[in-house]
Amino acid sequence: MQNLLNNITDVMTQATERGRVADYIPQLAHVDPKHFGMAVATPDGQLFTAGDATMPFSIQSISKVFALTLALGKQGDGLWQYVGREPSGDPFNSIVQLEHESGKPRNPFINAGAIAVVDAIMMGHEPKEVLAELLSFVRYLAGDDSLFFDHEVAESELKYKHRNASLAHFMKAFGRLQHDVDKVLGAYFHQCALAMNCVQLARAGLFLVSDGVNQASGSRVVSAQRARRINAMMMMCGHYDGSGEFAYRVGLPGKSGVGGGILAIAPGKASIAVWSPGLDQIGNSLLGTRALEMLVQETGWSVFGH
């Protein structure tokens, strides 16, 4: 496995086509597209790393997996009255579908859906309390208390919030959000500004590898059924309107973020985190996707069989 990761990293480091970094969030526009990191964590506690695996980056939409897990813990299946479970086929920040579907977002991983999930977690609490709860949850999953929110990135997003604000106000107009829009957005932007490295991210995903149990710590995070369902959502919706392409090429449940990270789950085998800041046309890590494709070809980990 270590040799495989080293080989993949060599190939990715030499790649000339690296995609484009997300420039609509000024703090992300400064990140050097030359970075590449990868970490593989297995249920029996092994960890393999290569490249910039310990360099923190903004996980952005990957945080939506942890927020969804928390929301399901609080609301159970009641969550699905606020947000759907279908792939969107539209860009992650599209407003078109919301209008057609009476302000109910198609799934928890597009921006509108993630905003609805934050609203569901709040349950009358202030953004600070919500964020403290989310941070302690992800620290617990990763077994690492050093995780933090990058406030500069959050401020950067708040400054350019107009499209996400319009999604939120649109949902509020349909009676879909319970809390004040500005409070929900404040919590949402900070959630997306969670900074993690590949090692921490791979470890945090381990509960989805083993039917809801983080075997490294021996603790059950969610039920086996819920873990399977979260994986199903990641497979169907984790890469926005590129989810089908990712399933076709990689064949693993995965969640991308515009910071260039991808968390992928090989059920029963491993949790994989990869980071390369350059994005493809859709907003998913160009080299991250390629690296996962190479990994799956060599390991046969695709959920669709060998």
ZIDA-V201150 format. One record per residue. N is the residue number from 1. RES is the residue in one small letter. PHI is phi in whole degrees, 0 to 359 (999 if undefined). Layout:
N,RES,PHI + N,RES,PHI
This chain:
1,m,999 + 2,q,298 + 3,n,298 + 4,l,298 + 5,l,298 + 6,n,299 + 7,n,298 + 8,i,300 + 9,t,296 + 10,d,301 + 11,v,298 + 12,m,290 + 13,t,294 + 14,q,274 + 15,a,299 + 16,t,271 + 17,e,276 + 18,r,237 + 19,g,78 + 20,r,241 + 21,v,289 + 22,a,293 + 23,d,259 + 24,y,279 + 25,i,248 + 26,p,309 + 27,q,295 + 28,l,278 + 29,a,295 + 30,h,277 + 31,v,287 + 32,d,286 + 33,p,292 + 34,k,286 + 35,h,294 + 36,f,207 + 37,g,218 + 38,m,207 + 39,a,219 + 40,v,236 + 41,a,247 + 42,t,251 + 43,p,301 + 44,d,275 + 45,g,95 + 46,q,282 + 47,l,222 + 48,f,238 + 49,t,224 + 50,a,205 + 51,g,66 + 52,d,276 + 53,a,288 + 54,t,250 + 55,m,268 + 56,p,291 + 57,f,220 + 58,s,280 + 59,i,283 + 60,q,50 + 61,s,290 + 62,i,297 + 63,s,299 + 64,k,295 + 65,v,294 + 66,f,287 + 67,a,295 + 68,l,298 + 69,t,300 + 70,l,295 + 71,a,295 + 72,l,294 + 73,g,296 + 74,k,274 + 75,q,256 + 76,g,60 + 77,d,289 + 78,g,298 + 79,l,301 + 80,w,287 + 81,q,283 + 82,y,262 + 83,v,213 + 84,g,275 + 85,r,229 + 86,e,251 + 87,p,302 + 88,s,265 + 89,g,69 + 90,d,242 + 91,p,303 + 92,f,295 + 93,n,243 + 94,s,285 + 95,i,255 + 96,v,302 + 97,q,298 + 98,l,304 + 99,e,293 + 100,h,296 + 101,e,249 + 102,s,52 + 103,g,78 + 104,k,263 + 105,p,296 + 106,r,292 + 107,n,202 + 108,p,285 + 109,f,256 + 110,i,287 + 111,n,302 + 112,a,300 + 113,g,294 + 114,a,292 + 115,i,294 + 116,a,296 + 117,v,294 + 118,v,300 + 119,d,302 + 120,a,292 + 121,i,289 + 122,m,300 + 123,m,45 + 124,g,84 + 125,h,272 + 126,e,281 + 127,p,309 + 128,k,303 + 129,e,291 + 130,v,298 + 131,l,292 + 132,a,298 + 133,e,293 + 134,l,296 + 135,l,297 + 136,s,292 + 137,f,294 + 138,v,291 + 139,r,299 + 140,y,295 + 141,l,296 + 142,a,277 + 143,g,63 + 144,d,212 + 145,d,275 + 146,s,270 + 147,l,298 + 148,f,211 + 149,f,270 + 150,d,274 + 151,h,294 + 152,e,294 + 153,v,294 + 154,a,299 + 155,e,298 + 156,s,300 + 157,e,289 + 158,l,296 + 159,k,293 + 160,y,246 + 161,k,271 + 162,h,303 + 163,r,291 + 164,n,295 + 165,a,296 + 166,s,293 + 167,l,300 + 168,a,295 + 169,h,296 + 170,f,298 + 171,m,295 + 172,k,299 + 173,a,298 + 174,f,272 + 175,g,74 + 176,r,271 + 177,l,254 + 178,q,272 + 179,h,255 + 180,d,301 + 181,v,303 + 182,d,296 + 183,k,291 + 184,v,298 + 185,l,295 + 186,g,302 + 187,a,292 + 188,y,296 + 189,f,294 + 190,h,290 + 191,q,304 + 192,c,291 + 193,a,268 + 194,l,296 + 195,a,258 + 196,m,215 + 197,n,252 + 198,c,299 + 199,v,297 + 200,q,296 + 201,l,292 + 202,a,299 + 203,r,294 + 204,a,294 + 205,g,274 + 206,l,300 + 207,f,295 + 208,l,276 + 209,v,278 + 210,s,242 + 211,d,52 + 212,g,93 + 213,v,253 + 214,n,274 + 215,q,290 + 216,a,298 + 217,s,260 + 218,g,76 + 219,s,255 + 220,r,277 + 221,v,268 + 222,v,218 + 223,s,292 + 224,a,301 + 225,q,297 + 226,r,293 + 227,a,299 + 228,r,297 + 229,r,289 + 230,i,295 + 231,n,300 + 232,a,298 + 233,m,297 + 234,m,295 + 235,m,295 + 236,m,279 + 237,c,231 + 238,g,289 + 239,h,238 + 240,y,55 + 241,d,281 + 242,g,250 + 243,s,294 + 244,g,295 + 245,e,298 + 246,f,293 + 247,a,297 + 248,y,293 + 249,r,274 + 250,v,252 + 251,g,72 + 252,l,230 + 253,p,301 + 254,g,209 + 255,k,225 + 256,s,258 + 257,g,218 + 258,v,287 + 259,g,283 + 260,g,97 + 261,g,269 + 262,i,221 + 263,l,256 + 264,a,237 + 265,i,242 + 266,a,256 + 267,p,307 + 268,g,81 + 269,k,248 + 270,a,193 + 271,s,251 + 272,i,238 + 273,a,239 + 274,v,225 + 275,w,221 + 276,s,210 + 277,p,295 + 278,g,288 + 279,l,253 + 280,d,277 + 281,q,302 + 282,i,275 + 283,g,110 + 284,n,252 + 285,s,301 + 286,l,295 + 287,l,283 + 288,g,300 + 289,t,296 + 290,r,298 + 291,a,298 + 292,l,292 + 293,e,298 + 294,m,297 + 295,l,300 + 296,v,291 + 297,q,298 + 298,e,280 + 299,t,263 + 300,g,70 + 301,w,280 + 302,s,309 + 303,v,288 + 304,f,266 + 305,g,93 + 306,h,282
